[in-house]
Amino acid sequence: MFSVRQMKAARALLAWSQGELAKASGVSEPTIARLESEDGEVGGRAETGDKLRSALEMGGVEFIPENGGGAGVRLRKKAAKR
């Protein structure tokens, strides 16, 4: 699972609005707004969280697990051009 803070940070890194995340994930914008109004782990149905995480990862974000420094997100390193 991942946190609401990670989801918001991932959206910010991608410069995505809630509407853009809704379009990419197939989750409605009101659902995303409701989920982001809370703190803690992303709530709702497991498949909703899976769709959101997958869309953010497809957009280029990596979720960083808790490793003593706190969970987070970062942009995936782009492949070098040949």
PDB file of N, CA, C and O in Angstrom:
ATOM      1  N   MET A   1       0.845  -1.183   0.000  1.00  0.00           N
ATOM      2  CA  MET A   1       0.000   0.000   0.000  1.00  0.00           C
ATOM      3  C   MET A   1       0.893   1.250   0.000  1.00  0.00           C
ATOM      4  O   MET A   1       2.109   1.147   0.165  1.00  0.00           O
ATOM      5  N   PHE A   2       0.311   2.372  -0.177  1.00  0.00           N
ATOM      6  CA  PHE A   2       1.045   3.632  -0.186  1.00  0.00           C
ATOM      7  C   PHE A   2       0.186   4.695   0.498  1.00  0.00           C
ATOM      8  O   PHE A   2      -1.010   4.501   0.717  1.00  0.00           O
ATOM      9  N   SER A   3       0.810   5.801   0.826  1.00  0.00           N
ATOM     10  CA  SER A   3       0.116   6.820   1.605  1.00  0.00           C
ATOM     11  C   SER A   3      -0.474   7.910   0.716  1.00  0.00           C
ATOM     12  O   SER A   3      -0.092   8.071  -0.443  1.00  0.00           O
ATOM     13  N   VAL A   4      -1.409   8.647   1.288  1.00  0.00           N
ATOM     14  CA  VAL A   4      -1.999   9.796   0.604  1.00  0.00           C
ATOM     15  C   VAL A   4      -0.914  10.828   0.317  1.00  0.00           C
ATOM     16  O   VAL A   4      -0.916  11.445  -0.748  1.00  0.00           O
ATOM     17  N   ARG A   5      -0.004  11.020   1.239  1.00  0.00           N
ATOM     18  CA  ARG A   5       1.088  11.983   1.023  1.00  0.00           C
ATOM     19  C   ARG A   5       1.963  11.573  -0.158  1.00  0.00           C
ATOM     20  O   ARG A   5       2.401  12.422  -0.935  1.00  0.00           O
ATOM     21  N   GLN A   6       2.220  10.264  -0.294  1.00  0.00           N
ATOM     22  CA  GLN A   6       2.984   9.788  -1.438  1.00  0.00           C
ATOM     23  C   GLN A   6       2.212  10.033  -2.741  1.00  0.00           C
ATOM     24  O   GLN A   6       2.804  10.415  -3.751  1.00  0.00           O
ATOM     25  N   MET A   7       0.908   9.816  -2.717  1.00  0.00           N
ATOM     26  CA  MET A   7       0.091  10.029  -3.911  1.00  0.00           C
ATOM     27  C   MET A   7       0.125  11.503  -4.315  1.00  0.00           C
ATOM     28  O   MET A   7       0.298  11.822  -5.491  1.00  0.00           O
ATOM     29  N   LYS A   8      -0.040  12.391  -3.351  1.00  0.00           N
ATOM     30  CA  LYS A   8      -0.006  13.825  -3.643  1.00  0.00           C
ATOM     31  C   LYS A   8       1.375  14.244  -4.154  1.00  0.00           C
ATOM     32  O   LYS A   8       1.480  15.031  -5.094  1.00  0.00           O
ATOM     33  N   ALA A   9       2.421  13.721  -3.538  1.00  0.00           N
ATOM     34  CA  ALA A   9       3.782  14.048  -3.963  1.00  0.00           C
ATOM     35  C   ALA A   9       4.039  13.522  -5.376  1.00  0.00           C
ATOM     36  O   ALA A   9       4.677  14.196  -6.185  1.00  0.00           O
ATOM     37  N   ALA A  10       3.552  12.340  -5.666  1.00  0.00           N
ATOM     38  CA  ALA A  10       3.722  11.762  -7.000  1.00  0.00           C
ATOM     39  C   ALA A  10       3.010  12.615  -8.050  1.00  0.00           C
ATOM     40  O   ALA A  10       3.556  12.866  -9.124  1.00  0.00           O
ATOM     41  N   ARG A  11       1.800  13.054  -7.740  1.00  0.00           N
ATOM     42  CA  ARG A  11       1.065  13.938  -8.660  1.00  0.00           C
ATOM     43  C   ARG A  11       1.841  15.233  -8.893  1.00  0.00           C
ATOM     44  O   ARG A  11       1.922  15.728 -10.017  1.00  0.00           O
ATOM     45  N   ALA A  12       2.408  15.772  -7.818  1.00  0.00           N
ATOM     46  CA  ALA A  12       3.171  17.019  -7.924  1.00  0.00           C
ATOM     47  C   ALA A  12       4.412  16.828  -8.802  1.00  0.00           C
ATOM     48  O   ALA A  12       4.721  17.686  -9.629  1.00  0.00           O
ATOM     49  N   LEU A  13       5.123  15.713  -8.627  1.00  0.00           N
ATOM     50  CA  LEU A  13       6.307  15.452  -9.442  1.00  0.00           C
ATOM     51  C   LEU A  13       5.958  15.355 -10.923  1.00  0.00           C
ATOM     52  O   LEU A  13       6.733  15.778 -11.781  1.00  0.00           O
ATOM     53  N   LEU A  14       4.793  14.798 -11.215  1.00  0.00           N
ATOM     54  CA  LEU A  14       4.352  14.648 -12.604  1.00  0.00           C
ATOM     55  C   LEU A  14       3.621  15.884 -13.121  1.00  0.00           C
ATOM     56  O   LEU A  14       3.311  15.976 -14.308  1.00  0.00           O
ATOM     57  N   ALA A  15       3.347  16.839 -12.221  1.00  0.00           N
ATOM     58  CA  ALA A  15       2.565  18.038 -12.544  1.00  0.00           C
ATOM     59  C   ALA A  15       1.183  17.651 -13.073  1.00  0.00           C
ATOM     60  O   ALA A  15       0.680  18.238 -14.031  1.00  0.00           O
ATOM     61  N   TRP A  16       0.581  16.641 -12.420  1.00  0.00           N
ATOM     62  CA  TRP A  16      -0.754  16.159 -12.779  1.00  0.00           C
ATOM     63  C   TRP A  16      -1.791  16.740 -11.834  1.00  0.00           C
ATOM     64  O   TRP A  16      -1.565  16.824 -10.627  1.00  0.00           O
ATOM     65  N   SER A  17      -2.912  17.135 -12.376  1.00  0.00           N
ATOM     66  CA  SER A  17      -4.069  17.521 -11.569  1.00  0.00           C
ATOM     67  C   SER A  17      -4.792  16.248 -11.142  1.00  0.00           C
ATOM     68  O   SER A  17      -4.476  15.152 -11.604  1.00  0.00           O
ATOM     69  N   GLN A  18      -5.759  16.413 -10.262  1.00  0.00           N
ATOM     70  CA  GLN A  18      -6.586  15.258  -9.897  1.00  0.00           C
ATOM     71  C   GLN A  18      -7.306  14.727 -11.136  1.00  0.00           C
ATOM     72  O   GLN A  18      -7.480  13.517 -11.280  1.00  0.00           O
ATOM     73  N   GLY A  19      -7.722  15.617 -12.021  1.00  0.00           N
ATOM     74  CA  GLY A  19      -8.399  15.209 -13.250  1.00  0.00           C
ATOM     75  C   GLY A  19      -7.504  14.392 -14.170  1.00  0.00           C
ATOM     76  O   GLY A  19      -7.951  13.431 -14.795  1.00  0.00           O
ATOM     77  N   GLU A  20      -6.237  14.784 -14.246  1.00  0.00           N
ATOM     78  CA  GLU A  20      -5.291  14.032 -15.080  1.00  0.00           C
ATOM     79  C   GLU A  20      -5.029  12.645 -14.497  1.00  0.00           C
ATOM     80  O   GLU A  20      -4.922  11.668 -15.238  1.00  0.00           O
ATOM     81  N   LEU A  21      -4.924  12.560 -13.171  1.00  0.00           N
ATOM     82  CA  LEU A  21      -4.769  11.253 -12.537  1.00  0.00           C
ATOM     83  C   LEU A  21      -6.017  10.408 -12.750  1.00  0.00           C
ATOM     84  O   LEU A  21      -5.918   9.202 -12.977  1.00  0.00           O
ATOM     85  N   ALA A  22      -7.185  11.027 -12.679  1.00  0.00           N
ATOM     86  CA  ALA A  22      -8.437  10.305 -12.914  1.00  0.00           C
ATOM     87  C   ALA A  22      -8.445   9.711 -14.319  1.00  0.00           C
ATOM     88  O   ALA A  22      -8.803   8.549 -14.507  1.00  0.00           O
ATOM     89  N   LYS A  23      -8.055  10.502 -15.285  1.00  0.00           N
ATOM     90  CA  LYS A  23      -8.040  10.036 -16.677  1.00  0.00           C
ATOM     91  C   LYS A  23      -7.045   8.899 -16.861  1.00  0.00           C
ATOM     92  O   LYS A  23      -7.344   7.918 -17.542  1.00  0.00           O
ATOM     93  N   ALA A  24      -5.869   9.023 -16.262  1.00  0.00           N
ATOM     94  CA  ALA A  24      -4.820   8.004 -16.413  1.00  0.00           C
ATOM     95  C   ALA A  24      -5.148   6.706 -15.683  1.00  0.00           C
ATOM     96  O   ALA A  24      -4.730   5.629 -16.107  1.00  0.00           O
ATOM     97  N   SER A  25      -5.898   6.808 -14.583  1.00  0.00           N
ATOM     98  CA  SER A  25      -6.150   5.635 -13.740  1.00  0.00           C
ATOM     99  C   SER A  25      -7.513   4.985 -13.947  1.00  0.00           C
ATOM    100  O   SER A  25      -7.694   3.810 -13.627  1.00  0.00           O
ATOM    101  N   GLY A  26      -8.470   5.736 -14.478  1.00  0.00           N
ATOM    102  CA  GLY A  26      -9.827   5.212 -14.579  1.00  0.00           C
ATOM    103  C   GLY A  26     -10.601   5.319 -13.277  1.00  0.00           C
ATOM    104  O   GLY A  26     -11.679   4.738 -13.142  1.00  0.00           O
ATOM    105  N   VAL A  27     -10.055   6.062 -12.313  1.00  0.00           N
ATOM    106  CA  VAL A  27     -10.727   6.317 -11.033  1.00  0.00           C
ATOM    107  C   VAL A  27     -11.334   7.714 -11.129  1.00  0.00           C
ATOM    108  O   VAL A  27     -10.693   8.630 -11.644  1.00  0.00           O
ATOM    109  N   SER A  28     -12.556   7.887 -10.644  1.00  0.00           N
ATOM    110  CA  SER A  28     -13.217   9.182 -10.802  1.00  0.00           C
ATOM    111  C   SER A  28     -12.504  10.277 -10.008  1.00  0.00           C
ATOM    112  O   SER A  28     -11.905  10.029  -8.962  1.00  0.00           O
ATOM    113  N   GLU A  29     -12.590  11.492 -10.544  1.00  0.00           N
ATOM    114  CA  GLU A  29     -11.978  12.638  -9.880  1.00  0.00           C
ATOM    115  C   GLU A  29     -12.560  12.870  -8.481  1.00  0.00           C
ATOM    116  O   GLU A  29     -11.797  13.154  -7.558  1.00  0.00           O
ATOM    117  N   PRO A  30     -13.898  12.758  -8.285  1.00  0.00           N
ATOM    118  CA  PRO A  30     -14.419  12.918  -6.920  1.00  0.00           C
ATOM    119  C   PRO A  30     -13.863  11.873  -5.948  1.00  0.00           C
ATOM    120  O   PRO A  30     -13.670  12.171  -4.769  1.00  0.00           O
ATOM    121  N   THR A  31     -13.608  10.661  -6.426  1.00  0.00           N
ATOM    122  CA  THR A  31     -13.028   9.632  -5.556  1.00  0.00           C
ATOM    123  C   THR A  31     -11.610  10.013  -5.169  1.00  0.00           C
ATOM    124  O   THR A  31     -11.222   9.865  -4.010  1.00  0.00           O
ATOM    125  N   ILE A  32     -10.828  10.505  -6.133  1.00  0.00           N
ATOM    126  CA  ILE A  32      -9.461  10.927  -5.836  1.00  0.00           C
ATOM    127  C   ILE A  32      -9.476  12.080  -4.832  1.00  0.00           C
ATOM    128  O   ILE A  32      -8.689  12.090  -3.886  1.00  0.00           O
ATOM    129  N   ALA A  33     -10.363  13.044  -5.036  1.00  0.00           N
ATOM    130  CA  ALA A  33     -10.470  14.180  -4.113  1.00  0.00           C
ATOM    131  C   ALA A  33     -10.831  13.699  -2.706  1.00  0.00           C
ATOM    132  O   ALA A  33     -10.286  14.191  -1.717  1.00  0.00           O
ATOM    133  N   ARG A  34     -11.747  12.741  -2.624  1.00  0.00           N
ATOM    134  CA  ARG A  34     -12.145  12.208  -1.317  1.00  0.00           C
ATOM    135  C   ARG A  34     -10.977  11.496  -0.647  1.00  0.00           C
ATOM    136  O   ARG A  34     -10.726  11.695   0.542  1.00  0.00           O
ATOM    137  N   LEU A  35     -10.261  10.666  -1.407  1.00  0.00           N
ATOM    138  CA  LEU A  35      -9.122   9.946  -0.843  1.00  0.00           C
ATOM    139  C   LEU A  35      -8.029  10.910  -0.379  1.00  0.00           C
ATOM    140  O   LEU A  35      -7.412  10.702   0.666  1.00  0.00           O
ATOM    141  N   GLU A  36      -7.795  11.970  -1.166  1.00  0.00           N
ATOM    142  CA  GLU A  36      -6.745  12.931  -0.820  1.00  0.00           C
ATOM    143  C   GLU A  36      -7.140  13.869   0.319  1.00  0.00           C
ATOM    144  O   GLU A  36      -6.291  14.589   0.844  1.00  0.00           O
ATOM    145  N   SER A  37      -8.401  13.872   0.705  1.00  0.00           N
ATOM    146  CA  SER A  37      -8.825  14.723   1.820  1.00  0.00           C
ATOM    147  C   SER A  37      -8.473  14.111   3.167  1.00  0.00           C
ATOM    148  O   SER A  37      -8.570  14.777   4.198  1.00  0.00           O
ATOM    149  N   GLU A  38      -8.070  12.860   3.164  1.00  0.00           N
ATOM    150  CA  GLU A  38      -7.676  12.158   4.386  1.00  0.00           C
ATOM    151  C   GLU A  38      -6.156  12.125   4.484  1.00  0.00           C
ATOM    152  O   GLU A  38      -5.456  12.558   3.568  1.00  0.00           O
ATOM    153  N   ASP A  39      -5.653  11.610   5.596  1.00  0.00           N
ATOM    154  CA  ASP A  39      -4.224  11.392   5.768  1.00  0.00           C
ATOM    155  C   ASP A  39      -4.022   9.915   6.055  1.00  0.00           C
ATOM    156  O   ASP A  39      -4.983   9.210   6.365  1.00  0.00           O
ATOM    157  N   GLY A  40      -2.815   9.446   5.959  1.00  0.00           N
ATOM    158  CA  GLY A  40      -2.528   8.040   6.218  1.00  0.00           C
ATOM    159  C   GLY A  40      -2.490   7.249   4.920  1.00  0.00           C
ATOM    160  O   GLY A  40      -2.226   7.795   3.848  1.00  0.00           O
ATOM    161  N   GLU A  41      -2.758   5.952   5.036  1.00  0.00           N
ATOM    162  CA  GLU A  41      -2.752   5.079   3.865  1.00  0.00           C
ATOM    163  C   GLU A  41      -3.923   5.418   2.950  1.00  0.00           C
ATOM    164  O   GLU A  41      -4.977   5.859   3.411  1.00  0.00           O
ATOM    165  N   VAL A  42      -3.729   5.209   1.650  1.00  0.00           N
ATOM    166  CA  VAL A  42      -4.816   5.429   0.700  1.00  0.00           C
ATOM    167  C   VAL A  42      -5.920   4.445   1.034  1.00  0.00           C
ATOM    168  O   VAL A  42      -5.703   3.233   1.042  1.00  0.00           O
ATOM    169  N   GLY A  43      -7.106   4.972   1.311  1.00  0.00           N
ATOM    170  CA  GLY A  43      -8.224   4.134   1.715  1.00  0.00           C
ATOM    171  C   GLY A  43      -9.008   3.634   0.527  1.00  0.00           C
ATOM    172  O   GLY A  43      -8.531   3.664  -0.607  1.00  0.00           O
ATOM    173  N   GLY A  44     -10.197   3.180   0.793  1.00  0.00           N
ATOM    174  CA  GLY A  44     -11.065   2.672  -0.264  1.00  0.00           C
ATOM    175  C   GLY A  44     -10.747   1.243  -0.629  1.00  0.00           C
ATOM    176  O   GLY A  44     -10.075   0.521   0.107  1.00  0.00           O
ATOM    177  N   ARG A  45     -11.246   0.854  -1.785  1.00  0.00           N
ATOM    178  CA  ARG A  45     -11.051  -0.513  -2.251  1.00  0.00           C
ATOM    179  C   ARG A  45      -9.608  -0.727  -2.691  1.00  0.00           C
ATOM    180  O   ARG A  45      -8.952   0.188  -3.189  1.00  0.00           O
ATOM    181  N   ALA A  46      -9.129  -1.947  -2.498  1.00  0.00           N
ATOM    182  CA  ALA A  46      -7.753  -2.273  -2.878  1.00  0.00           C
ATOM    183  C   ALA A  46      -7.527  -2.041  -4.366  1.00  0.00           C
ATOM    184  O   ALA A  46      -6.467  -1.554  -4.760  1.00  0.00           O
ATOM    185  N   GLU A  47      -8.511  -2.385  -5.199  1.00  0.00           N
ATOM    186  CA  GLU A  47      -8.324  -2.216  -6.648  1.00  0.00           C
ATOM    187  C   GLU A  47      -8.235  -0.739  -7.043  1.00  0.00           C
ATOM    188  O   GLU A  47      -7.592  -0.402  -8.037  1.00  0.00           O
ATOM    189  N   THR A  48      -8.874   0.139  -6.271  1.00  0.00           N
ATOM    190  CA  THR A  48      -8.763   1.575  -6.537  1.00  0.00           C
ATOM    191  C   THR A  48      -7.335   2.041  -6.286  1.00  0.00           C
ATOM    192  O   THR A  48      -6.756   2.750  -7.109  1.00  0.00           O
ATOM    193  N   GLY A  49      -6.775   1.651  -5.170  1.00  0.00           N
ATOM    194  CA  GLY A  49      -5.384   1.991  -4.867  1.00  0.00           C
ATOM    195  C   GLY A  49      -4.429   1.421  -5.898  1.00  0.00           C
ATOM    196  O   GLY A  49      -3.462   2.078  -6.282  1.00  0.00           O
ATOM    197  N   ASP A  50      -4.697   0.195  -6.350  1.00  0.00           N
ATOM    198  CA  ASP A  50      -3.847  -0.430  -7.359  1.00  0.00           C
ATOM    199  C   ASP A  50      -3.878   0.360  -8.663  1.00  0.00           C
ATOM    200  O   ASP A  50      -2.839   0.557  -9.293  1.00  0.00           O
ATOM    201  N   LYS A  51      -5.064   0.816  -9.073  1.00  0.00           N
ATOM    202  CA  LYS A  51      -5.195   1.602 -10.307  1.00  0.00           C
ATOM    203  C   LYS A  51      -4.446   2.928 -10.195  1.00  0.00           C
ATOM    204  O   LYS A  51      -3.764   3.345 -11.132  1.00  0.00           O
ATOM    205  N   LEU A  52      -4.578   3.588  -9.042  1.00  0.00           N
ATOM    206  CA  LEU A  52      -3.909   4.870  -8.838  1.00  0.00           C
ATOM    207  C   LEU A  52      -2.396   4.706  -8.850  1.00  0.00           C
ATOM    208  O   LEU A  52      -1.689   5.457  -9.521  1.00  0.00           O
ATOM    209  N   ARG A  53      -1.905   3.728  -8.110  1.00  0.00           N
ATOM    210  CA  ARG A  53      -0.458   3.498  -8.049  1.00  0.00           C
ATOM    211  C   ARG A  53       0.092   3.128  -9.420  1.00  0.00           C
ATOM    212  O   ARG A  53       1.137   3.632  -9.831  1.00  0.00           O
ATOM    213  N   SER A  54      -0.605   2.257 -10.121  1.00  0.00           N
ATOM    214  CA  SER A  54      -0.168   1.838 -11.447  1.00  0.00           C
ATOM    215  C   SER A  54      -0.088   3.023 -12.406  1.00  0.00           C
ATOM    216  O   SER A  54       0.881   3.146 -13.155  1.00  0.00           O
ATOM    217  N   ALA A  55      -1.089   3.889 -12.392  1.00  0.00           N
ATOM    218  CA  ALA A  55      -1.103   5.057 -13.279  1.00  0.00           C
ATOM    219  C   ALA A  55       0.075   5.978 -12.963  1.00  0.00           C
ATOM    220  O   ALA A  55       0.725   6.486 -13.876  1.00  0.00           O
ATOM    221  N   LEU A  56       0.349   6.194 -11.685  1.00  0.00           N
ATOM    222  CA  LEU A  56       1.465   7.060 -11.291  1.00  0.00           C
ATOM    223  C   LEU A  56       2.799   6.437 -11.691  1.00  0.00           C
ATOM    224  O   LEU A  56       3.705   7.137 -12.144  1.00  0.00           O
ATOM    225  N   GLU A  57       2.917   5.126 -11.524  1.00  0.00           N
ATOM    226  CA  GLU A  57       4.149   4.446 -11.933  1.00  0.00           C
ATOM    227  C   GLU A  57       4.318   4.493 -13.457  1.00  0.00           C
ATOM    228  O   GLU A  57       5.430   4.685 -13.948  1.00  0.00           O
ATOM    229  N   MET A  58       3.241   4.320 -14.193  1.00  0.00           N
ATOM    230  CA  MET A  58       3.309   4.414 -15.654  1.00  0.00           C
ATOM    231  C   MET A  58       3.688   5.831 -16.082  1.00  0.00           C
ATOM    232  O   MET A  58       4.303   6.025 -17.130  1.00  0.00           O
ATOM    233  N   GLY A  59       3.320   6.810 -15.273  1.00  0.00           N
ATOM    234  CA  GLY A  59       3.684   8.198 -15.543  1.00  0.00           C
ATOM    235  C   GLY A  59       5.147   8.499 -15.288  1.00  0.00           C
ATOM    236  O   GLY A  59       5.654   9.528 -15.734  1.00  0.00           O
ATOM    237  N   GLY A  60       5.837   7.612 -14.575  1.00  0.00           N
ATOM    238  CA  GLY A  60       7.270   7.796 -14.351  1.00  0.00           C
ATOM    239  C   GLY A  60       7.696   7.938 -12.910  1.00  0.00           C
ATOM    240  O   GLY A  60       8.830   8.333 -12.641  1.00  0.00           O
ATOM    241  N   VAL A  61       6.805   7.622 -11.965  1.00  0.00           N
ATOM    242  CA  VAL A  61       7.126   7.761 -10.541  1.00  0.00           C
ATOM    243  C   VAL A  61       7.495   6.406  -9.956  1.00  0.00           C
ATOM    244  O   VAL A  61       6.907   5.386 -10.315  1.00  0.00           O
ATOM    245  N   GLU A  62       8.468   6.399  -9.057  1.00  0.00           N
ATOM    246  CA  GLU A  62       8.803   5.214  -8.272  1.00  0.00           C
ATOM    247  C   GLU A  62       8.409   5.467  -6.832  1.00  0.00           C
ATOM    248  O   GLU A  62       8.680   6.538  -6.289  1.00  0.00           O
ATOM    249  N   PHE A  63       7.772   4.490  -6.211  1.00  0.00           N
ATOM    250  CA  PHE A  63       7.432   4.578  -4.795  1.00  0.00           C
ATOM    251  C   PHE A  63       8.582   3.978  -4.009  1.00  0.00           C
ATOM    252  O   PHE A  63       9.031   2.867  -4.291  1.00  0.00           O
ATOM    253  N   ILE A  64       9.053   4.721  -3.024  1.00  0.00           N
ATOM    254  CA  ILE A  64      10.184   4.302  -2.200  1.00  0.00           C
ATOM    255  C   ILE A  64       9.640   3.782  -0.878  1.00  0.00           C
ATOM    256  O   ILE A  64       8.933   4.500  -0.170  1.00  0.00           O
ATOM    257  N   PRO A  65       9.966   2.533  -0.539  1.00  0.00           N
ATOM    258  CA  PRO A  65       9.452   1.972   0.717  1.00  0.00           C
ATOM    259  C   PRO A  65      10.121   2.594   1.937  1.00  0.00           C
ATOM    260  O   PRO A  65      11.165   3.236   1.829  1.00  0.00           O
ATOM    261  N   GLU A  66       9.514   2.398   3.081  1.00  0.00           N
ATOM    262  CA  GLU A  66      10.087   2.819   4.356  1.00  0.00           C
ATOM    263  C   GLU A  66      11.423   2.119   4.508  1.00  0.00           C
ATOM    264  O   GLU A  66      11.493   0.892   4.438  1.00  0.00           O
ATOM    265  N   ASN A  67      12.490   2.889   4.718  1.00  0.00           N
ATOM    266  CA  ASN A  67      13.821   2.284   4.849  1.00  0.00           C
ATOM    267  C   ASN A  67      14.616   2.941   5.968  1.00  0.00           C
ATOM    268  O   ASN A  67      15.845   2.987   5.930  1.00  0.00           O
ATOM    269  N   GLY A  68      13.914   3.436   6.939  1.00  0.00           N
ATOM    270  CA  GLY A  68      14.569   4.133   8.034  1.00  0.00           C
ATOM    271  C   GLY A  68      14.575   5.636   7.839  1.00  0.00           C
ATOM    272  O   GLY A  68      14.728   6.388   8.802  1.00  0.00           O
ATOM    273  N   GLY A  69      14.410   6.082   6.596  1.00  0.00           N
ATOM    274  CA  GLY A  69      14.382   7.507   6.302  1.00  0.00           C
ATOM    275  C   GLY A  69      12.991   7.979   5.929  1.00  0.00           C
ATOM    276  O   GLY A  69      12.798   9.158   5.630  1.00  0.00           O
ATOM    277  N   GLY A  70      12.041   7.098   5.940  1.00  0.00           N
ATOM    278  CA  GLY A  70      10.674   7.443   5.594  1.00  0.00           C
ATOM    279  C   GLY A  70      10.336   7.045   4.166  1.00  0.00           C
ATOM    280  O   GLY A  70      11.185   7.087   3.277  1.00  0.00           O
ATOM    281  N   ALA A  71       9.099   6.662   3.965  1.00  0.00           N
ATOM    282  CA  ALA A  71       8.622   6.312   2.630  1.00  0.00           C
ATOM    283  C   ALA A  71       8.552   7.564   1.778  1.00  0.00           C
ATOM    284  O   ALA A  71       8.399   8.667   2.303  1.00  0.00           O
ATOM    285  N   GLY A  72       8.663   7.403   0.467  1.00  0.00           N
ATOM    286  CA  GLY A  72       8.613   8.570  -0.403  1.00  0.00           C
ATOM    287  C   GLY A  72       8.334   8.199  -1.842  1.00  0.00           C
ATOM    288  O   GLY A  72       7.909   7.083  -2.141  1.00  0.00           O
ATOM    289  N   VAL A  73       8.578   9.149  -2.732  1.00  0.00           N
ATOM    290  CA  VAL A  73       8.448   8.945  -4.169  1.00  0.00           C
ATOM    291  C   VAL A  73       9.569   9.704  -4.864  1.00  0.00           C
ATOM    292  O   VAL A  73      10.138  10.644  -4.309  1.00  0.00           O
ATOM    293  N   ARG A  74       9.874   9.289  -6.070  1.00  0.00           N
ATOM    294  CA  ARG A  74      10.840   9.993  -6.901  1.00  0.00           C
ATOM    295  C   ARG A  74      10.521   9.708  -8.358  1.00  0.00           C
ATOM    296  O   ARG A  74       9.842   8.734  -8.683  1.00  0.00           O
ATOM    297  N   LEU A  75      11.022  10.571  -9.224  1.00  0.00           N
ATOM    298  CA  LEU A  75      10.872  10.326 -10.653  1.00  0.00           C
ATOM    299  C   LEU A  75      11.854   9.244 -11.053  1.00  0.00           C
ATOM    300  O   LEU A  75      13.002   9.231 -10.608  1.00  0.00           O
ATOM    301  N   ARG A  76      11.392   8.343 -11.894  1.00  0.00           N
ATOM    302  CA  ARG A  76      12.242   7.280 -12.394  1.00  0.00           C
ATOM    303  C   ARG A  76      13.313   7.893 -13.280  1.00  0.00           C
ATOM    304  O   ARG A  76      13.041   8.833 -14.027  1.00  0.00           O
ATOM    305  N   LYS A  77      14.511   7.375 -13.203  1.00  0.00           N
ATOM    306  CA  LYS A  77      15.610   7.847 -14.025  1.00  0.00           C
ATOM    307  C   LYS A  77      15.310   7.505 -15.476  1.00  0.00           C
ATOM    308  O   LYS A  77      14.965   6.368 -15.798  1.00  0.00           O
ATOM    309  N   LYS A  78      15.445   8.491 -16.342  1.00  0.00           N
ATOM    310  CA  LYS A  78      15.186   8.276 -17.761  1.00  0.00           C
ATOM    311  C   LYS A  78      16.365   7.533 -18.392  1.00  0.00           C
ATOM    312  O   LYS A  78      17.522   7.735 -18.024  1.00  0.00           O
ATOM    313  N   ALA A  79      16.040   6.682 -19.339  1.00  0.00           N
ATOM    314  CA  ALA A  79      17.083   5.941 -20.048  1.00  0.00           C
ATOM    315  C   ALA A  79      17.917   6.920 -20.878  1.00  0.00           C
ATOM    316  O   ALA A  79      17.395   7.881 -21.444  1.00  0.00           O
ATOM    317  N   ALA A  80      19.187   6.662 -20.934  1.00  0.00           N
ATOM    318  CA  ALA A  80      20.082   7.516 -21.715  1.00  0.00           C
ATOM    319  C   ALA A  80      19.751   7.375 -23.201  1.00  0.00           C
ATOM    320  O   ALA A  80      19.477   6.275 -23.681  1.00  0.00           O
ATOM    321  N   LYS A  81      19.780   8.490 -23.920  1.00  0.00           N
ATOM    322  CA  LYS A  81      19.532   8.459 -25.362  1.00  0.00           C
ATOM    323  C   LYS A  81      20.768   7.939 -26.068  1.00  0.00           C
ATOM    324  O   LYS A  81      21.899   8.225 -25.676  1.00  0.00           O
ATOM    325  N   ARG A  82      20.527   7.170 -27.118  1.00  0.00           N
ATOM    326  CA  ARG A  82      21.669   6.597 -27.864  1.00  0.00           C
ATOM    327  C   ARG A  82      21.851   7.298 -29.154  1.00  0.00           C
ATOM    328  O   ARG A  82      22.756   6.961 -29.918  1.00  0.00           O
TER     329      ARG A  82
END
